[in-house]
Amino acid sequence: MIMLIAKNTLMEGKQKEFTELAEKLVLATRKEAGCIAYDLVADQADACVYYFVEKYQDMKALEEHRATAHFQSIVPQFGPLRTKPSEVSVCDVLPFTE
């Protein structure tokens, strides 16, 4: 299982525009076959910081997500709203069991 965490630091006053675009991306992505979870979370300590927290079945599902029309059309629109490029960490979920 793959988890992706993408930190987005926005310019002051761009939160509404960002979250409106992000909502479209989140809702479309949640319908993808390989998507286990996909959320946007707001940092409690900084009103300009948001994280996409994503979980996929495998790397193939993540690659398929990045190739979707909604990803390709929405993600480039985030660029002008941020102070810097998104900081992305792709992680393996450790398979702990009881």
MIDOSE-1310 file (N, C-alpha, C; in nm, 2 decimals, decimal comma, always signed):
residues 98
miml	+0,08/-0,12/+0,00/+0,00/+0,00/+0,00/+0,09/+0,12/+0,00; +0,05/+0,23/-0,07/+0,12/+0,35/-0,09/+0,04/+0,47/-0,02; +0,12/+0,55/+0,05/+0,06/+0,67/+0,10/+0,14/+0,79/+0,05; +0,07/+0,89/+0,01/+0,13/+1,01/-0,04/+0,08/+1,13/+0,04
iakn	+0,17/+1,21/+0,08/+0,14/+1,33/+0,16/+0,20/+1,45/+0,08; +0,11/+1,54/+0,04/+0,16/+1,66/-0,04/+0,12/+1,79/+0,04; +0,23/+1,86/+0,08/+0,21/+1,98/+0,15/+0,20/+2,10/+0,05; +0,10/+2,18/+0,07/+0,07/+2,30/-0,02/+0,07/+2,42/+0,07
tlme	+0,17/+2,51/+0,04/+0,17/+2,64/+0,12/+0,12/+2,75/+0,02; +0,01/+2,81/+0,07/-0,06/+2,90/-0,02/-0,02/+3,05/+0,01; -0,04/+3,13/-0,09/-0,03/+3,27/-0,08/-0,15/+3,32/+0,01; -0,13/+3,42/+0,09/-0,23/+3,47/+0,18/-0,36/+3,51/+0,09
gkqk	-0,47/+3,47/+0,14/-0,60/+3,51/+0,07/-0,64/+3,41/-0,04; -0,56/+3,30/-0,07/-0,59/+3,21/-0,18/-0,66/+3,08/-0,13; -0,69/+3,08/+0,00/-0,75/+2,95/+0,06/-0,88/+2,91/-0,01; -0,97/+3,01/-0,03/-1,10/+2,97/-0,08/-1,09/+2,92/-0,23
efte	-1,01/+2,98/-0,31/-0,99/+2,94/-0,45/-0,92/+2,80/-0,45; -0,83/+2,78/-0,36/-0,76/+2,65/-0,35/-0,85/+2,54/-0,31; -0,93/+2,56/-0,20/-1,02/+2,46/-0,15/-1,13/+2,43/-0,25; -1,18/+2,52/-0,32/-1,28/+2,50/-0,43/-1,23/+2,40/-0,54
laek	-1,11/+2,43/-0,58/-1,05/+2,34/-0,68/-1,02/+2,20/-0,62; -0,96/+2,20/-0,50/-0,93/+2,08/-0,43/-1,05/+1,99/-0,41; -1,16/+2,05/-0,38/-1,28/+1,97/-0,36/-1,32/+1,89/-0,48; -1,31/+1,95/-0,60/-1,33/+1,88/-0,72/-1,24/+1,76/-0,74
lvla	-1,11/+1,79/-0,71/-1,01/+1,68/-0,72/-1,03/+1,57/-0,62; -1,06/+1,60/-0,50/-1,09/+1,50/-0,40/-1,20/+1,41/-0,43; -1,32/+1,48/-0,47/-1,44/+1,40/-0,50/-1,42/+1,31/-0,62; -1,35/+1,35/-0,72/-1,32/+1,27/-0,84/-1,23/+1,16/-0,81
trke	-1,12/+1,19/-0,73/-1,02/+1,09/-0,70/-1,08/+0,98/-0,62; -1,16/+1,01/-0,53/-1,22/+0,90/-0,44/-1,30/+0,80/-0,52; -1,33/+0,83/-0,64/-1,41/+0,73/-0,72/-1,31/+0,64/-0,80; -1,18/+0,67/-0,80/-1,09/+0,58/-0,87/-1,07/+0,44/-0,81
agci	-1,06/+0,34/-0,89/-1,06/+0,21/-0,85/-0,95/+0,18/-0,75; -0,83/+0,23/-0,77/-0,72/+0,20/-0,68/-0,70/+0,29/-0,56; -0,79/+0,39/-0,54/-0,78/+0,48/-0,43/-0,85/+0,42/-0,31; -0,78/+0,42/-0,20/-0,83/+0,37/-0,07/-0,88/+0,49/+0,01
aydl	-0,81/+0,60/+0,01/-0,85/+0,72/+0,08/-0,79/+0,84/+0,02; -0,86/+0,96/+0,02/-0,80/+1,08/-0,04/-0,87/+1,19/+0,03; -0,79/+1,27/+0,11/-0,84/+1,38/+0,19/-0,76/+1,50/+0,17; -0,82/+1,62/+0,19/-0,74/+1,74/+0,21/-0,76/+1,78/+0,35
vadq	-0,65/+1,81/+0,42/-0,65/+1,86/+0,56/-0,59/+1,99/+0,57; -0,64/+2,07/+0,67/-0,59/+2,21/+0,69/-0,50/+2,20/+0,82; -0,39/+2,27/+0,81/-0,30/+2,28/+0,92/-0,36/+2,37/+1,03; -0,37/+2,32/+1,15/-0,43/+2,41/+1,26/-0,33/+2,52/+1,30
adac	-0,20/+2,51/+1,27/-0,11/+2,61/+1,31/-0,08/+2,72/+1,21; -0,12/+2,69/+1,08/-0,09/+2,78/+0,97/-0,21/+2,78/+0,87; -0,28/+2,89/+0,87/-0,40/+2,89/+0,78/-0,37/+2,88/+0,63; -0,24/+2,90/+0,59/-0,20/+2,89/+0,45/-0,15/+2,75/+0,41
vyyf	-0,15/+2,66/+0,50/-0,09/+2,53/+0,47/-0,20/+2,42/+0,47; -0,20/+2,34/+0,36/-0,30/+2,23/+0,34/-0,22/+2,11/+0,30; -0,26/+1,99/+0,34/-0,20/+1,87/+0,30/-0,30/+1,78/+0,23; -0,26/+1,72/+0,11/-0,34/+1,61/+0,05/-0,28/+1,49/+0,12
veky	-0,37/+1,40/+0,17/-0,33/+1,28/+0,24/-0,40/+1,17/+0,15; -0,32/+1,09/+0,08/-0,37/+1,00/-0,02/-0,32/+0,86/+0,01; -0,41/+0,76/-0,01/-0,37/+0,62/+0,01/-0,42/+0,54/-0,11; -0,33/+0,46/-0,17/-0,36/+0,38/-0,29/-0,32/+0,24/-0,27
qdmk	-0,38/+0,15/-0,34/-0,35/+0,01/-0,33/-0,21/-0,02/-0,36; -0,15/+0,05/-0,46/-0,02/+0,02/-0,50/+0,03/+0,14/-0,59; +0,16/+0,13/-0,63/+0,22/+0,24/-0,71/+0,15/+0,25/-0,85; +0,10/+0,14/-0,90/+0,03/+0,15/-1,03/-0,10/+0,24/-1,01
alee	-0,17/+0,22/-0,90/-0,29/+0,31/-0,88/-0,25/+0,45/-0,87; -0,14/+0,48/-0,80/-0,10/+0,62/-0,79/-0,06/+0,68/-0,93; +0,01/+0,60/-1,01/+0,04/+0,64/-1,14/-0,08/+0,67/-1,23; -0,18/+0,58/-1,21/-0,31/+0,59/-1,29/-0,38/+0,72/-1,24
hrat	-0,37/+0,75/-1,11/-0,43/+0,87/-1,06/-0,37/+1,00/-1,13; -0,24/+1,00/-1,13/-0,17/+1,11/-1,19/-0,19/+1,13/-1,34; -0,24/+1,02/-1,41/-0,27/+1,03/-1,55/-0,42/+1,07/-1,58; -0,50/+1,08/-1,47/-0,64/+1,11/-1,50/-0,67/+1,25/-1,55
ahfq	-0,78/+1,27/-1,62/-0,81/+1,40/-1,67/-0,83/+1,50/-1,55; -0,89/+1,46/-1,44/-0,91/+1,55/-1,33/-0,78/+1,60/-1,27; -0,69/+1,51/-1,25/-0,56/+1,54/-1,20/-0,48/+1,64/-1,30; -0,48/+1,60/-1,43/-0,41/+1,68/-1,53/-0,47/+1,82/-1,54
sivp	-0,60/+1,83/-1,52/-0,66/+1,96/-1,54/-0,66/+2,05/-1,42; -0,67/+1,99/-1,30/-0,69/+2,07/-1,18/-0,55/+2,10/-1,11; -0,46/+2,00/-1,10/-0,34/+2,03/-1,03/-0,26/+2,15/-1,09; -0,25/+2,17/-1,22/-0,17/+2,28/-1,27/-0,23/+2,42/-1,22
qfgp	-0,36/+2,42/-1,19/-0,42/+2,54/-1,14/-0,38/+2,58/-1,00; -0,32/+2,48/-0,93/-0,28/+2,51/-0,79/-0,15/+2,60/-0,79; -0,07/+2,58/-0,89/+0,06/+2,65/-0,90/+0,06/+2,80/-0,87; -0,03/+2,88/-0,93/-0,03/+3,02/-0,90/-0,09/+3,06/-0,77
lrtk	-0,14/+2,96/-0,70/-0,20/+2,99/-0,56/-0,10/+2,96/-0,45; +0,01/+2,89/-0,48/+0,11/+2,85/-0,38/+0,23/+2,95/-0,38; +0,29/+2,95/-0,27/+0,42/+3,03/-0,25/+0,54/+2,95/-0,31; +0,52/+2,82/-0,32/+0,63/+2,74/-0,37/+0,57/+2,61/-0,42
psev	+0,64/+2,52/-0,49/+0,59/+2,40/-0,54/+0,54/+2,31/-0,42; +0,45/+2,22/-0,45/+0,40/+2,13/-0,35/+0,52/+2,04/-0,30; +0,52/+2,01/-0,17/+0,63/+1,92/-0,12/+0,56/+1,78/-0,10; +0,61/+1,69/-0,18/+0,54/+1,56/-0,19/+0,63/+1,45/-0,13
svcd	+0,57/+1,37/-0,04/+0,64/+1,25/+0,01/+0,56/+1,13/-0,03; +0,62/+1,03/-0,09/+0,55/+0,90/-0,13/+0,61/+0,80/-0,03; +0,52/+0,73/+0,04/+0,56/+0,64/+0,15/+0,50/+0,50/+0,13; +0,57/+0,40/+0,18/+0,52/+0,27/+0,19/+0,45/+0,25/+0,32
vlpf	+0,33/+0,20/+0,32/+0,25/+0,17/+0,45/+0,31/+0,04/+0,50; +0,35/+0,04/+0,63/+0,40/-0,08/+0,69/+0,29/-0,17/+0,72; +0,31/-0,30/+0,69/+0,20/-0,40/+0,70/+0,18/-0,46/+0,84; +0,16/-0,38/+0,94/+0,15/-0,43/+1,08/+0,01/-0,51/+1,09
te	+0,01/-0,62/+1,15/-0,11/-0,70/+1,18/-0,11/-0,74/+1,32; -0,23/-0,77/+1,37/-0,24/-0,82/+1,51/-0,23/-0,97/+1,51
